[in-house]
Amino acid sequence: MDLTKPAHLHSLAEALDCLDFGASCNDCKKGAHRLDAKQLLKRLRPNILVQDIRLRLRCSKCGDKNVMLTTLWKGATMSERMLEHWK
């Protein structure tokens, strides 16, 4: 994975071993929960960009598609973590 490129511009296949994924609903305020990247890979195509995953998500509580996707570099210390949000 090219770490000089922002996380959201990598494909899901590239990011699988480097990023953790989380999601939360902007409508019903269902709390953030971790997404299983391997399950995402089974449901989505491997070349989908990380920034486009959010468009495919739906809240498991209310069914709405107004979901925020969060990514976090794996192995980073708390002071080094890079958090990116897409609304």
PyMOL Python script that loads the backbone (N, CA, C, O; Angstrom):
from pymol import cmd

cmd.read_pdbstr("""\
ATOM      1  N   MET A   1       0.847  -1.186   0.000  1.00  0.00           N
ATOM      2  CA  MET A   1       0.000   0.000   0.000  1.00  0.00           C
ATOM      3  C   MET A   1       0.889   1.244   0.000  1.00  0.00           C
ATOM      4  O   MET A   1       1.847   1.342   0.767  1.00  0.00           O
ATOM      5  N   ASP A   2       0.556   2.173  -0.861  1.00  0.00           N
ATOM      6  CA  ASP A   2       1.292   3.434  -0.981  1.00  0.00           C
ATOM      7  C   ASP A   2       0.837   4.387   0.123  1.00  0.00           C
ATOM      8  O   ASP A   2      -0.250   4.957   0.036  1.00  0.00           O
ATOM      9  N   LEU A   3       1.657   4.563   1.158  1.00  0.00           N
ATOM     10  CA  LEU A   3       1.273   5.400   2.297  1.00  0.00           C
ATOM     11  C   LEU A   3       1.369   6.890   1.998  1.00  0.00           C
ATOM     12  O   LEU A   3       0.984   7.711   2.830  1.00  0.00           O
ATOM     13  N   THR A   4       1.878   7.252   0.818  1.00  0.00           N
ATOM     14  CA  THR A   4       1.900   8.665   0.447  1.00  0.00           C
ATOM     15  C   THR A   4       0.553   9.100  -0.119  1.00  0.00           C
ATOM     16  O   THR A   4       0.262  10.293  -0.205  1.00  0.00           O
ATOM     17  N   LYS A   5      -0.260   8.129  -0.502  1.00  0.00           N
ATOM     18  CA  LYS A   5      -1.594   8.411  -1.037  1.00  0.00           C
ATOM     19  C   LYS A   5      -2.591   8.401   0.131  1.00  0.00           C
ATOM     20  O   LYS A   5      -2.515   7.519   0.986  1.00  0.00           O
ATOM     21  N   PRO A   6      -3.530   9.368   0.185  1.00  0.00           N
ATOM     22  CA  PRO A   6      -4.522   9.374   1.262  1.00  0.00           C
ATOM     23  C   PRO A   6      -5.312   8.062   1.316  1.00  0.00           C
ATOM     24  O   PRO A   6      -5.557   7.430   0.289  1.00  0.00           O
ATOM     25  N   ALA A   7      -5.700   7.672   2.514  1.00  0.00           N
ATOM     26  CA  ALA A   7      -6.385   6.393   2.728  1.00  0.00           C
ATOM     27  C   ALA A   7      -7.619   6.245   1.852  1.00  0.00           C
ATOM     28  O   ALA A   7      -7.872   5.161   1.326  1.00  0.00           O
ATOM     29  N   HIS A   8      -8.393   7.315   1.685  1.00  0.00           N
ATOM     30  CA  HIS A   8      -9.656   7.204   0.957  1.00  0.00           C
ATOM     31  C   HIS A   8      -9.480   6.961  -0.544  1.00  0.00           C
ATOM     32  O   HIS A   8     -10.448   6.629  -1.229  1.00  0.00           O
ATOM     33  N   LEU A   9      -8.260   7.122  -1.064  1.00  0.00           N
ATOM     34  CA  LEU A   9      -8.021   6.910  -2.489  1.00  0.00           C
ATOM     35  C   LEU A   9      -7.486   5.508  -2.799  1.00  0.00           C
ATOM     36  O   LEU A   9      -7.209   5.195  -3.956  1.00  0.00           O
ATOM     37  N   HIS A  10      -7.344   4.679  -1.791  1.00  0.00           N
ATOM     38  CA  HIS A  10      -6.923   3.294  -1.990  1.00  0.00           C
ATOM     39  C   HIS A  10      -8.137   2.421  -2.273  1.00  0.00           C
ATOM     40  O   HIS A  10      -9.261   2.751  -1.894  1.00  0.00           O
ATOM     41  N   SER A  11      -7.892   1.313  -2.939  1.00  0.00           N
ATOM     42  CA  SER A  11      -8.969   0.348  -3.144  1.00  0.00           C
ATOM     43  C   SER A  11      -9.157  -0.443  -1.852  1.00  0.00           C
ATOM     44  O   SER A  11      -8.267  -0.479  -1.001  1.00  0.00           O
ATOM     45  N   LEU A  12     -10.302  -1.066  -1.714  1.00  0.00           N
ATOM     46  CA  LEU A  12     -10.573  -1.891  -0.546  1.00  0.00           C
ATOM     47  C   LEU A  12      -9.534  -3.003  -0.426  1.00  0.00           C
ATOM     48  O   LEU A  12      -9.057  -3.284   0.673  1.00  0.00           O
ATOM     49  N   ALA A  13      -9.179  -3.635  -1.540  1.00  0.00           N
ATOM     50  CA  ALA A  13      -8.180  -4.704  -1.519  1.00  0.00           C
ATOM     51  C   ALA A  13      -6.831  -4.204  -1.013  1.00  0.00           C
ATOM     52  O   ALA A  13      -6.156  -4.902  -0.257  1.00  0.00           O
ATOM     53  N   GLU A  14      -6.432  -2.993  -1.425  1.00  0.00           N
ATOM     54  CA  GLU A  14      -5.167  -2.411  -0.962  1.00  0.00           C
ATOM     55  C   GLU A  14      -5.217  -2.099   0.526  1.00  0.00           C
ATOM     56  O   GLU A  14      -4.222  -2.267   1.230  1.00  0.00           O
ATOM     57  N   ALA A  15      -6.362  -1.651   1.003  1.00  0.00           N
ATOM     58  CA  ALA A  15      -6.502  -1.160   2.374  1.00  0.00           C
ATOM     59  C   ALA A  15      -6.811  -2.255   3.387  1.00  0.00           C
ATOM     60  O   ALA A  15      -6.765  -2.012   4.593  1.00  0.00           O
ATOM     61  N   LEU A  16      -7.117  -3.425   2.925  1.00  0.00           N
ATOM     62  CA  LEU A  16      -7.578  -4.512   3.788  1.00  0.00           C
ATOM     63  C   LEU A  16      -6.673  -4.759   4.988  1.00  0.00           C
ATOM     64  O   LEU A  16      -7.163  -4.916   6.107  1.00  0.00           O
ATOM     65  N   ASP A  17      -5.382  -4.796   4.776  1.00  0.00           N
ATOM     66  CA  ASP A  17      -4.454  -5.107   5.858  1.00  0.00           C
ATOM     67  C   ASP A  17      -3.928  -3.871   6.583  1.00  0.00           C
ATOM     68  O   ASP A  17      -3.214  -4.002   7.577  1.00  0.00           O
ATOM     69  N   CYS A  18      -4.265  -2.685   6.108  1.00  0.00           N
ATOM     70  CA  CYS A  18      -3.698  -1.467   6.682  1.00  0.00           C
ATOM     71  C   CYS A  18      -4.706  -0.594   7.430  1.00  0.00           C
ATOM     72  O   CYS A  18      -4.315   0.229   8.258  1.00  0.00           O
ATOM     73  N   LEU A  19      -5.990  -0.764   7.147  1.00  0.00           N
ATOM     74  CA  LEU A  19      -6.993   0.104   7.745  1.00  0.00           C
ATOM     75  C   LEU A  19      -8.043  -0.674   8.524  1.00  0.00           C
ATOM     76  O   LEU A  19      -8.399  -1.796   8.165  1.00  0.00           O
ATOM     77  N   ASP A  20      -8.530  -0.063   9.594  1.00  0.00           N
ATOM     78  CA  ASP A  20      -9.720  -0.536  10.288  1.00  0.00           C
ATOM     79  C   ASP A  20     -10.857   0.370   9.848  1.00  0.00           C
ATOM     80  O   ASP A  20     -10.651   1.557   9.596  1.00  0.00           O
ATOM     81  N   PHE A  21     -12.066  -0.193   9.757  1.00  0.00           N
ATOM     82  CA  PHE A  21     -13.228   0.561   9.304  1.00  0.00           C
ATOM     83  C   PHE A  21     -14.286   0.609  10.394  1.00  0.00           C
ATOM     84  O   PHE A  21     -14.472  -0.354  11.137  1.00  0.00           O
ATOM     85  N   GLY A  22     -14.970   1.732  10.481  1.00  0.00           N
ATOM     86  CA  GLY A  22     -16.088   1.882  11.392  1.00  0.00           C
ATOM     87  C   GLY A  22     -17.183   2.669  10.701  1.00  0.00           C
ATOM     88  O   GLY A  22     -16.937   3.337   9.696  1.00  0.00           O
ATOM     89  N   ALA A  23     -18.401   2.590  11.242  1.00  0.00           N
ATOM     90  CA  ALA A  23     -19.529   3.320  10.655  1.00  0.00           C
ATOM     91  C   ALA A  23     -20.488   3.736  11.748  1.00  0.00           C
ATOM     92  O   ALA A  23     -20.602   3.069  12.776  1.00  0.00           O
ATOM     93  N   SER A  24     -21.181   4.849  11.521  1.00  0.00           N
ATOM     94  CA  SER A  24     -22.245   5.300  12.414  1.00  0.00           C
ATOM     95  C   SER A  24     -23.304   5.999  11.574  1.00  0.00           C
ATOM     96  O   SER A  24     -23.009   6.572  10.525  1.00  0.00           O
ATOM     97  N   CYS A  25     -24.541   5.942  12.054  1.00  0.00           N
ATOM     98  CA  CYS A  25     -25.663   6.529  11.329  1.00  0.00           C
ATOM     99  C   CYS A  25     -25.839   7.989  11.730  1.00  0.00           C
ATOM    100  O   CYS A  25     -25.897   8.312  12.917  1.00  0.00           O
ATOM    101  N   ASN A  26     -25.924   8.859  10.743  1.00  0.00           N
ATOM    102  CA  ASN A  26     -26.136  10.281  11.007  1.00  0.00           C
ATOM    103  C   ASN A  26     -27.592  10.601  11.330  1.00  0.00           C
ATOM    104  O   ASN A  26     -27.870  11.662  11.888  1.00  0.00           O
ATOM    105  N   ASP A  27     -28.531   9.710  10.995  1.00  0.00           N
ATOM    106  CA  ASP A  27     -29.947   9.973  11.231  1.00  0.00           C
ATOM    107  C   ASP A  27     -30.433   9.474  12.584  1.00  0.00           C
ATOM    108  O   ASP A  27     -30.919  10.262  13.395  1.00  0.00           O
ATOM    109  N   CYS A  28     -30.309   8.184  12.836  1.00  0.00           N
ATOM    110  CA  CYS A  28     -30.831   7.639  14.092  1.00  0.00           C
ATOM    111  C   CYS A  28     -29.783   7.690  15.197  1.00  0.00           C
ATOM    112  O   CYS A  28     -30.068   7.339  16.342  1.00  0.00           O
ATOM    113  N   LYS A  29     -28.594   8.118  14.864  1.00  0.00           N
ATOM    114  CA  LYS A  29     -27.486   8.272  15.812  1.00  0.00           C
ATOM    115  C   LYS A  29     -27.034   6.951  16.410  1.00  0.00           C
ATOM    116  O   LYS A  29     -26.502   6.912  17.519  1.00  0.00           O
ATOM    117  N   LYS A  30     -27.248   5.861  15.665  1.00  0.00           N
ATOM    118  CA  LYS A  30     -26.732   4.577  16.129  1.00  0.00           C
ATOM    119  C   LYS A  30     -25.230   4.716  16.265  1.00  0.00           C
ATOM    120  O   LYS A  30     -24.558   5.153  15.331  1.00  0.00           O
ATOM    121  N   GLY A  31     -24.704   4.353  17.405  1.00  0.00           N
ATOM    122  CA  GLY A  31     -23.295   4.536  17.716  1.00  0.00           C
ATOM    123  C   GLY A  31     -22.373   3.871  16.715  1.00  0.00           C
ATOM    124  O   GLY A  31     -22.753   2.952  15.990  1.00  0.00           O
ATOM    125  N   ALA A  32     -21.163   4.363  16.702  1.00  0.00           N
ATOM    126  CA  ALA A  32     -20.152   3.829  15.791  1.00  0.00           C
ATOM    127  C   ALA A  32     -19.865   2.377  16.133  1.00  0.00           C
ATOM    128  O   ALA A  32     -19.780   2.005  17.303  1.00  0.00           O
ATOM    129  N   HIS A  33     -19.722   1.580  15.119  1.00  0.00           N
ATOM    130  CA  HIS A  33     -19.331   0.198  15.322  1.00  0.00           C
ATOM    131  C   HIS A  33     -18.307  -0.188  14.264  1.00  0.00           C
ATOM    132  O   HIS A  33     -18.270   0.371  13.168  1.00  0.00           O
ATOM    133  N   ARG A  34     -17.504  -1.131  14.614  1.00  0.00           N
ATOM    134  CA  ARG A  34     -16.436  -1.579  13.726  1.00  0.00           C
ATOM    135  C   ARG A  34     -17.006  -2.454  12.620  1.00  0.00           C
ATOM    136  O   ARG A  34     -17.887  -3.280  12.857  1.00  0.00           O
ATOM    137  N   LEU A  35     -16.494  -2.263  11.414  1.00  0.00           N
ATOM    138  CA  LEU A  35     -16.889  -3.075  10.273  1.00  0.00           C
ATOM    139  C   LEU A  35     -15.809  -4.109  10.006  1.00  0.00           C
ATOM    140  O   LEU A  35     -14.619  -3.817  10.122  1.00  0.00           O
ATOM    141  N   ASP A  36     -16.214  -5.290   9.655  1.00  0.00           N
ATOM    142  CA  ASP A  36     -15.277  -6.353   9.306  1.00  0.00           C
ATOM    143  C   ASP A  36     -14.855  -6.164   7.850  1.00  0.00           C
ATOM    144  O   ASP A  36     -15.660  -6.334   6.934  1.00  0.00           O
ATOM    145  N   ALA A  37     -13.592  -5.812   7.648  1.00  0.00           N
ATOM    146  CA  ALA A  37     -13.102  -5.515   6.298  1.00  0.00           C
ATOM    147  C   ALA A  37     -13.208  -6.731   5.380  1.00  0.00           C
ATOM    148  O   ALA A  37     -13.465  -6.577   4.186  1.00  0.00           O
ATOM    149  N   LYS A  38     -13.016  -7.922   5.911  1.00  0.00           N
ATOM    150  CA  LYS A  38     -13.112  -9.123   5.078  1.00  0.00           C
ATOM    151  C   LYS A  38     -14.558  -9.363   4.639  1.00  0.00           C
ATOM    152  O   LYS A  38     -14.793  -9.851   3.534  1.00  0.00           O
ATOM    153  N   GLN A  39     -15.523  -9.025   5.491  1.00  0.00           N
ATOM    154  CA  GLN A  39     -16.931  -9.115   5.100  1.00  0.00           C
ATOM    155  C   GLN A  39     -17.251  -8.074   4.031  1.00  0.00           C
ATOM    156  O   GLN A  39     -17.996  -8.355   3.092  1.00  0.00           O
ATOM    157  N   LEU A  40     -16.687  -6.869   4.171  1.00  0.00           N
ATOM    158  CA  LEU A  40     -16.868  -5.840   3.133  1.00  0.00           C
ATOM    159  C   LEU A  40     -16.342  -6.339   1.800  1.00  0.00           C
ATOM    160  O   LEU A  40     -16.971  -6.143   0.760  1.00  0.00           O
ATOM    161  N   LEU A  41     -15.191  -6.980   1.835  1.00  0.00           N
ATOM    162  CA  LEU A  41     -14.580  -7.492   0.606  1.00  0.00           C
ATOM    163  C   LEU A  41     -15.459  -8.556  -0.051  1.00  0.00           C
ATOM    164  O   LEU A  41     -15.518  -8.634  -1.278  1.00  0.00           O
ATOM    165  N   LYS A  42     -16.139  -9.374   0.750  1.00  0.00           N
ATOM    166  CA  LYS A  42     -17.038 -10.393   0.202  1.00  0.00           C
ATOM    167  C   LYS A  42     -18.262  -9.767  -0.461  1.00  0.00           C
ATOM    168  O   LYS A  42     -18.782 -10.297  -1.443  1.00  0.00           O
ATOM    169  N   ARG A  43     -18.725  -8.622   0.086  1.00  0.00           N
ATOM    170  CA  ARG A  43     -19.946  -7.995  -0.414  1.00  0.00           C
ATOM    171  C   ARG A  43     -19.693  -6.970  -1.516  1.00  0.00           C
ATOM    172  O   ARG A  43     -20.564  -6.729  -2.351  1.00  0.00           O
ATOM    173  N   LEU A  44     -18.513  -6.371  -1.521  1.00  0.00           N
ATOM    174  CA  LEU A  44     -18.179  -5.312  -2.484  1.00  0.00           C
ATOM    175  C   LEU A  44     -17.046  -5.783  -3.385  1.00  0.00           C
ATOM    176  O   LEU A  44     -16.353  -6.750  -3.069  1.00  0.00           O
ATOM    177  N   ARG A  45     -16.864  -5.107  -4.487  1.00  0.00           N
ATOM    178  CA  ARG A  45     -15.774  -5.486  -5.384  1.00  0.00           C
ATOM    179  C   ARG A  45     -14.432  -5.019  -4.799  1.00  0.00           C
ATOM    180  O   ARG A  45     -14.381  -3.970  -4.157  1.00  0.00           O
ATOM    181  N   PRO A  46     -13.364  -5.763  -5.004  1.00  0.00           N
ATOM    182  CA  PRO A  46     -12.061  -5.446  -4.416  1.00  0.00           C
ATOM    183  C   PRO A  46     -11.489  -4.101  -4.860  1.00  0.00           C
ATOM    184  O   PRO A  46     -10.713  -3.487  -4.127  1.00  0.00           O
ATOM    185  N   ASN A  47     -11.865  -3.639  -6.053  1.00  0.00           N
ATOM    186  CA  ASN A  47     -11.288  -2.392  -6.562  1.00  0.00           C
ATOM    187  C   ASN A  47     -12.108  -1.156  -6.198  1.00  0.00           C
ATOM    188  O   ASN A  47     -11.795  -0.059  -6.661  1.00  0.00           O
ATOM    189  N   ILE A  48     -13.156  -1.310  -5.376  1.00  0.00           N
ATOM    190  CA  ILE A  48     -13.917  -0.137  -4.937  1.00  0.00           C
ATOM    191  C   ILE A  48     -13.008   0.745  -4.083  1.00  0.00           C
ATOM    192  O   ILE A  48     -12.268   0.247  -3.235  1.00  0.00           O
ATOM    193  N   LEU A  49     -13.068   2.053  -4.311  1.00  0.00           N
ATOM    194  CA  LEU A  49     -12.261   2.974  -3.512  1.00  0.00           C
ATOM    195  C   LEU A  49     -12.838   3.080  -2.110  1.00  0.00           C
ATOM    196  O   LEU A  49     -14.052   3.010  -1.920  1.00  0.00           O
ATOM    197  N   VAL A  50     -11.965   3.248  -1.137  1.00  0.00           N
ATOM    198  CA  VAL A  50     -12.403   3.386   0.251  1.00  0.00           C
ATOM    199  C   VAL A  50     -13.427   4.514   0.369  1.00  0.00           C
ATOM    200  O   VAL A  50     -14.399   4.382   1.114  1.00  0.00           O
ATOM    201  N   GLN A  51     -13.229   5.613  -0.347  1.00  0.00           N
ATOM    202  CA  GLN A  51     -14.162   6.739  -0.265  1.00  0.00           C
ATOM    203  C   GLN A  51     -15.553   6.392  -0.788  1.00  0.00           C
ATOM    204  O   GLN A  51     -16.521   7.075  -0.453  1.00  0.00           O
ATOM    205  N   ASP A  52     -15.672   5.351  -1.597  1.00  0.00           N
ATOM    206  CA  ASP A  52     -16.967   4.971  -2.164  1.00  0.00           C
ATOM    207  C   ASP A  52     -17.700   3.891  -1.362  1.00  0.00           C
ATOM    208  O   ASP A  52     -18.854   3.573  -1.652  1.00  0.00           O
ATOM    209  N   ILE A  53     -17.034   3.338  -0.368  1.00  0.00           N
ATOM    210  CA  ILE A  53     -17.679   2.310   0.459  1.00  0.00           C
ATOM    211  C   ILE A  53     -18.892   2.887   1.175  1.00  0.00           C
ATOM    212  O   ILE A  53     -19.928   2.229   1.274  1.00  0.00           O
ATOM    213  N   ARG A  54     -18.769   4.113   1.674  1.00  0.00           N
ATOM    214  CA  ARG A  54     -19.861   4.752   2.416  1.00  0.00           C
ATOM    215  C   ARG A  54     -21.155   4.764   1.614  1.00  0.00           C
ATOM    216  O   ARG A  54     -22.236   4.607   2.181  1.00  0.00           O
ATOM    217  N   LEU A  55     -21.056   4.947   0.317  1.00  0.00           N
ATOM    218  CA  LEU A  55     -22.238   5.009  -0.534  1.00  0.00           C
ATOM    219  C   LEU A  55     -22.978   3.675  -0.587  1.00  0.00           C
ATOM    220  O   LEU A  55     -24.150   3.634  -0.962  1.00  0.00           O
ATOM    221  N   ARG A  56     -22.316   2.603  -0.222  1.00  0.00           N
ATOM    222  CA  ARG A  56     -22.900   1.262  -0.263  1.00  0.00           C
ATOM    223  C   ARG A  56     -23.423   0.799   1.097  1.00  0.00           C
ATOM    224  O   ARG A  56     -24.027  -0.269   1.197  1.00  0.00           O
ATOM    225  N   LEU A  57     -23.196   1.600   2.149  1.00  0.00           N
ATOM    226  CA  LEU A  57     -23.597   1.207   3.501  1.00  0.00           C
ATOM    227  C   LEU A  57     -25.028   1.629   3.808  1.00  0.00           C
ATOM    228  O   LEU A  57     -25.538   2.612   3.270  1.00  0.00           O
ATOM    229  N   ARG A  58     -25.656   0.864   4.681  1.00  0.00           N
ATOM    230  CA  ARG A  58     -27.012   1.162   5.148  1.00  0.00           C
ATOM    231  C   ARG A  58     -27.052   0.860   6.643  1.00  0.00           C
ATOM    232  O   ARG A  58     -26.488  -0.139   7.089  1.00  0.00           O
ATOM    233  N   CYS A  59     -27.715   1.719   7.421  1.00  0.00           N
ATOM    234  CA  CYS A  59     -27.825   1.533   8.866  1.00  0.00           C
ATOM    235  C   CYS A  59     -28.616   0.257   9.168  1.00  0.00           C
ATOM    236  O   CYS A  59     -29.689   0.038   8.607  1.00  0.00           O
ATOM    237  N   SER A  60     -28.082  -0.574  10.050  1.00  0.00           N
ATOM    238  CA  SER A  60     -28.768  -1.819  10.409  1.00  0.00           C
ATOM    239  C   SER A  60     -29.945  -1.576  11.347  1.00  0.00           C
ATOM    240  O   SER A  60     -30.776  -2.464  11.537  1.00  0.00           O
ATOM    241  N   LYS A  61     -30.026  -0.384  11.935  1.00  0.00           N
ATOM    242  CA  LYS A  61     -31.128  -0.068  12.852  1.00  0.00           C
ATOM    243  C   LYS A  61     -32.309   0.576  12.119  1.00  0.00           C
ATOM    244  O   LYS A  61     -33.438   0.097  12.219  1.00  0.00           O
ATOM    245  N   CYS A  62     -32.047   1.660  11.383  1.00  0.00           N
ATOM    246  CA  CYS A  62     -33.144   2.402  10.751  1.00  0.00           C
ATOM    247  C   CYS A  62     -33.228   2.187   9.240  1.00  0.00           C
ATOM    248  O   CYS A  62     -34.227   2.553   8.620  1.00  0.00           O
ATOM    249  N   GLY A  63     -32.189   1.598   8.640  1.00  0.00           N
ATOM    250  CA  GLY A  63     -32.200   1.332   7.205  1.00  0.00           C
ATOM    251  C   GLY A  63     -31.777   2.501   6.338  1.00  0.00           C
ATOM    252  O   GLY A  63     -31.734   2.378   5.114  1.00  0.00           O
ATOM    253  N   ASP A  64     -31.463   3.633   6.951  1.00  0.00           N
ATOM    254  CA  ASP A  64     -31.092   4.817   6.171  1.00  0.00           C
ATOM    255  C   ASP A  64     -29.683   4.670   5.598  1.00  0.00           C
ATOM    256  O   ASP A  64     -28.870   3.898   6.106  1.00  0.00           O
ATOM    257  N   LYS A  65     -29.410   5.423   4.533  1.00  0.00           N
ATOM    258  CA  LYS A  65     -28.099   5.389   3.889  1.00  0.00           C
ATOM    259  C   LYS A  65     -27.229   6.585   4.277  1.00  0.00           C
ATOM    260  O   LYS A  65     -26.148   6.766   3.716  1.00  0.00           O
ATOM    261  N   ASN A  66     -27.680   7.394   5.218  1.00  0.00           N
ATOM    262  CA  ASN A  66     -26.917   8.557   5.674  1.00  0.00           C
ATOM    263  C   ASN A  66     -25.925   8.100   6.752  1.00  0.00           C
ATOM    264  O   ASN A  66     -26.094   8.376   7.940  1.00  0.00           O
ATOM    265  N   VAL A  67     -24.893   7.395   6.297  1.00  0.00           N
ATOM    266  CA  VAL A  67     -23.934   6.748   7.185  1.00  0.00           C
ATOM    267  C   VAL A  67     -22.570   7.410   7.041  1.00  0.00           C
ATOM    268  O   VAL A  67     -22.162   7.773   5.938  1.00  0.00           O
ATOM    269  N   MET A  68     -21.870   7.564   8.159  1.00  0.00           N
ATOM    270  CA  MET A  68     -20.518   8.101   8.151  1.00  0.00           C
ATOM    271  C   MET A  68     -19.547   6.931   8.259  1.00  0.00           C
ATOM    272  O   MET A  68     -19.694   6.077   9.134  1.00  0.00           O
ATOM    273  N   LEU A  69     -18.564   6.890   7.379  1.00  0.00           N
ATOM    274  CA  LEU A  69     -17.525   5.865   7.390  1.00  0.00           C
ATOM    275  C   LEU A  69     -16.279   6.459   8.017  1.00  0.00           C
ATOM    276  O   LEU A  69     -15.889   7.582   7.699  1.00  0.00           O
ATOM    277  N   THR A  70     -15.656   5.704   8.907  1.00  0.00           N
ATOM    278  CA  THR A  70     -14.430   6.129   9.564  1.00  0.00           C
ATOM    279  C   THR A  70     -13.344   5.115   9.266  1.00  0.00           C
ATOM    280  O   THR A  70     -13.588   3.909   9.312  1.00  0.00           O
ATOM    281  N   THR A  71     -12.149   5.593   8.961  1.00  0.00           N
ATOM    282  CA  THR A  71     -11.017   4.692   8.754  1.00  0.00           C
ATOM    283  C   THR A  71      -9.923   5.064   9.740  1.00  0.00           C
ATOM    284  O   THR A  71      -9.791   6.219  10.146  1.00  0.00           O
ATOM    285  N   LEU A  72      -9.145   4.063  10.114  1.00  0.00           N
ATOM    286  CA  LEU A  72      -8.068   4.262  11.065  1.00  0.00           C
ATOM    287  C   LEU A  72      -6.905   3.370  10.660  1.00  0.00           C
ATOM    288  O   LEU A  72      -7.087   2.173  10.437  1.00  0.00           O
ATOM    289  N   TRP A  73      -5.721   3.941  10.566  1.00  0.00           N
ATOM    290  CA  TRP A  73      -4.542   3.152  10.211  1.00  0.00           C
ATOM    291  C   TRP A  73      -4.293   2.110  11.285  1.00  0.00           C
ATOM    292  O   TRP A  73      -4.273   2.449  12.468  1.00  0.00           O
ATOM    293  N   LYS A  74      -4.102   0.855  10.910  1.00  0.00           N
ATOM    294  CA  LYS A  74      -3.798  -0.214  11.864  1.00  0.00           C
ATOM    295  C   LYS A  74      -2.381  -0.033  12.395  1.00  0.00           C
ATOM    296  O   LYS A  74      -1.480   0.390  11.671  1.00  0.00           O
ATOM    297  N   GLY A  75      -2.201  -0.358  13.659  1.00  0.00           N
ATOM    298  CA  GLY A  75      -0.873  -0.331  14.254  1.00  0.00           C
ATOM    299  C   GLY A  75      -0.375   1.042  14.661  1.00  0.00           C
ATOM    300  O   GLY A  75       0.730   1.159  15.191  1.00  0.00           O
ATOM    301  N   ALA A  76      -1.150   2.068  14.431  1.00  0.00           N
ATOM    302  CA  ALA A  76      -0.713   3.414  14.820  1.00  0.00           C
ATOM    303  C   ALA A  76      -0.933   3.604  16.320  1.00  0.00           C
ATOM    304  O   ALA A  76      -1.893   3.079  16.885  1.00  0.00           O
ATOM    305  N   THR A  77      -0.040   4.356  16.957  1.00  0.00           N
ATOM    306  CA  THR A  77      -0.244   4.678  18.357  1.00  0.00           C
ATOM    307  C   THR A  77      -1.324   5.747  18.442  1.00  0.00           C
ATOM    308  O   THR A  77      -1.680   6.358  17.434  1.00  0.00           O
ATOM    309  N   MET A  78      -1.843   5.973  19.641  1.00  0.00           N
ATOM    310  CA  MET A  78      -2.921   6.962  19.804  1.00  0.00           C
ATOM    311  C   MET A  78      -2.498   8.332  19.266  1.00  0.00           C
ATOM    312  O   MET A  78      -3.307   9.017  18.642  1.00  0.00           O
ATOM    313  N   SER A  79      -1.259   8.739  19.493  1.00  0.00           N
ATOM    314  CA  SER A  79      -0.829  10.069  19.038  1.00  0.00           C
ATOM    315  C   SER A  79      -0.595  10.122  17.534  1.00  0.00           C
ATOM    316  O   SER A  79      -0.557  11.207  16.953  1.00  0.00           O
ATOM    317  N   GLU A  80      -0.436   8.957  16.892  1.00  0.00           N
ATOM    318  CA  GLU A  80      -0.168   8.923  15.457  1.00  0.00           C
ATOM    319  C   GLU A  80      -1.392   8.594  14.624  1.00  0.00           C
ATOM    320  O   GLU A  80      -1.317   8.614  13.396  1.00  0.00           O
ATOM    321  N   ARG A  81      -2.510   8.292  15.255  1.00  0.00           N
ATOM    322  CA  ARG A  81      -3.680   7.852  14.494  1.00  0.00           C
ATOM    323  C   ARG A  81      -4.182   8.926  13.557  1.00  0.00           C
ATOM    324  O   ARG A  81      -4.262  10.105  13.901  1.00  0.00           O
ATOM    325  N   MET A  82      -4.515   8.478  12.362  1.00  0.00           N
ATOM    326  CA  MET A  82      -5.047   9.382  11.350  1.00  0.00           C
ATOM    327  C   MET A  82      -6.499   8.997  11.137  1.00  0.00           C
ATOM    328  O   MET A  82      -6.787   7.894  10.671  1.00  0.00           O
ATOM    329  N   LEU A  83      -7.414   9.891  11.473  1.00  0.00           N
ATOM    330  CA  LEU A  83      -8.828   9.610  11.380  1.00  0.00           C
ATOM    331  C   LEU A  83      -9.400  10.405  10.213  1.00  0.00           C
ATOM    332  O   LEU A  83      -9.166  11.609  10.102  1.00  0.00           O
ATOM    333  N   GLU A  84     -10.141   9.741   9.356  1.00  0.00           N
ATOM    334  CA  GLU A  84     -10.750  10.399   8.204  1.00  0.00           C
ATOM    335  C   GLU A  84     -12.229  10.110   8.185  1.00  0.00           C
ATOM    336  O   GLU A  84     -12.648   8.971   8.392  1.00  0.00           O
ATOM    337  N   HIS A  85     -13.017  11.125   7.939  1.00  0.00           N
ATOM    338  CA  HIS A  85     -14.471  10.967   7.880  1.00  0.00           C
ATOM    339  C   HIS A  85     -14.981  11.434   6.524  1.00  0.00           C
ATOM    340  O   HIS A  85     -14.457  12.382   5.940  1.00  0.00           O
ATOM    341  N   TRP A  86     -15.992  10.763   6.044  1.00  0.00           N
ATOM    342  CA  TRP A  86     -16.668  11.183   4.823  1.00  0.00           C
ATOM    343  C   TRP A  86     -18.135  11.274   5.136  1.00  0.00           C
ATOM    344  O   TRP A  86     -18.732  10.309   5.613  1.00  0.00           O
ATOM    345  N   LYS A  87     -18.730  12.425   4.876  1.00  0.00           N
ATOM    346  CA  LYS A  87     -20.160  12.604   5.135  1.00  0.00           C
ATOM    347  C   LYS A  87     -20.892  12.714   3.833  1.00  0.00           C
ATOM    348  O   LYS A  87     -22.113  12.870   3.823  1.00  0.00           O
TER     349      LYS A  87
END
""", "prot")
cmd.dss("prot")
cmd.show_as("cartoon", "prot")
cmd.util.cbc("prot")
cmd.orient("prot")
